[in-house]
């Protein structure tokens, strides 16, 4: 005869399956949270790279002029450097960069 759990009054095999299922779900949730954190951290570094590229060549400035405002709302911690880089692009002398900012 199968053993029963004293606390819940159900068969231990069913209880074990429920507990195992719970831990599998929690493990998958933890993996998803970790993946999202790593994805976000990688994107923060990429956005910082876009901000830094706004001070280099004309083509990089054109690309930064398009990408900085597009992703500004996703990175509130980088709002100050992003705004500084964007204002520097507004003051740029290259016509191609100024046209993209309009």
C-alpha positions in Angstrom: 0.0 0.0 0.0 1.4 3.4 -0.9 2.5 5.8 1.8 0.4 8.8 2.4 1.5 12.2 3.5 0.4 12.9 7.1 0.1 16.6 6.5 -2.1 16.6 3.4 -3.6 13.1 3.5 -2.8 12.3 -0.1 -0.5 9.8 -1.6 3.1 10.8 -1.4 3.7 10.0 -5.1 1.1 12.6 -6.0 2.5 15.1 -3.5 6.0 14.5 -4.8 4.8 15.1 -8.4 3.2 18.4 -7.3 6.3 19.5 -5.5 8.5 18.5 -8.4 6.3 20.3 -10.8 6.4 23.4 -8.6 10.2 23.4 -8.6 10.4 22.9 -12.3 8.1 25.9 -12.9 10.2 28.0 -10.4 13.4 26.9 -12.1 12.1 27.9 -15.5 10.9 31.2 -14.1 14.3 31.9 -12.6 16.0 31.1 -16.0 13.6 33.5 -17.7 14.3 36.3 -15.2 18.1 35.7 -15.5 17.9 35.7 -19.3 15.9 39.0 -19.2 18.4 40.6 -16.9 21.4 39.5 -19.1 19.5 40.7 -22.2 18.8 44.1 -20.6 22.4 44.4 -19.4 23.7 43.7 -22.9 21.4 46.3 -24.3 22.5 48.9 -21.8 26.0 48.3 -22.9 24.9 48.6 -26.6 23.0 51.8 -25.9 26.1 53.2 -24.2 28.1 52.3 -27.3 25.6 54.2 -29.4 26.0 57.3 -27.2 29.8 57.0 -27.4 29.7 56.6 -31.2 27.9 59.9 -31.5 31.3 61.6 -31.0 33.1 59.8 -33.9 32.6 59.7 -37.7 29.8 61.2 -39.7 28.2 57.9 -40.5 28.2 56.9 -36.8 26.7 60.3 -35.9 23.9 59.7 -38.5 23.2 56.3 -37.0 23.3 57.7 -33.4 20.9 60.5 -34.5 18.4 57.9 -35.4 18.9 55.4 -32.5 19.4 57.6 -29.5 15.8 59.1 -29.5 14.3 55.8 -30.5 15.5 53.9 -27.5 15.7 56.8 -25.0 12.7 55.7 -23.0 14.0 52.3 -22.3 17.2 53.5 -20.5 16.3 56.1 -17.9 19.7 55.6 -16.2 21.5 56.8 -19.3 19.1 59.8 -19.9 21.7 62.4 -19.1 24.5 61.2 -21.4 22.0 60.4 -24.1 20.5 63.9 -24.0 24.0 65.5 -24.0 25.0 63.4 -27.0 21.7 64.3 -28.8 22.2 68.0 -28.2 25.8 67.7 -29.5 24.4 66.1 -32.6 21.9 69.0 -33.0 24.9 71.4 -32.9 26.9 69.3 -35.4 28.0 71.0 -38.5 27.4 68.1 -40.8 24.3 68.6 -42.9 23.4 64.9 -43.1 23.3 64.6 -39.3 21.2 67.8 -38.9 18.7 66.5 -41.5 18.2 63.3 -39.6 17.4 65.2 -36.4 14.5 67.1 -38.0 
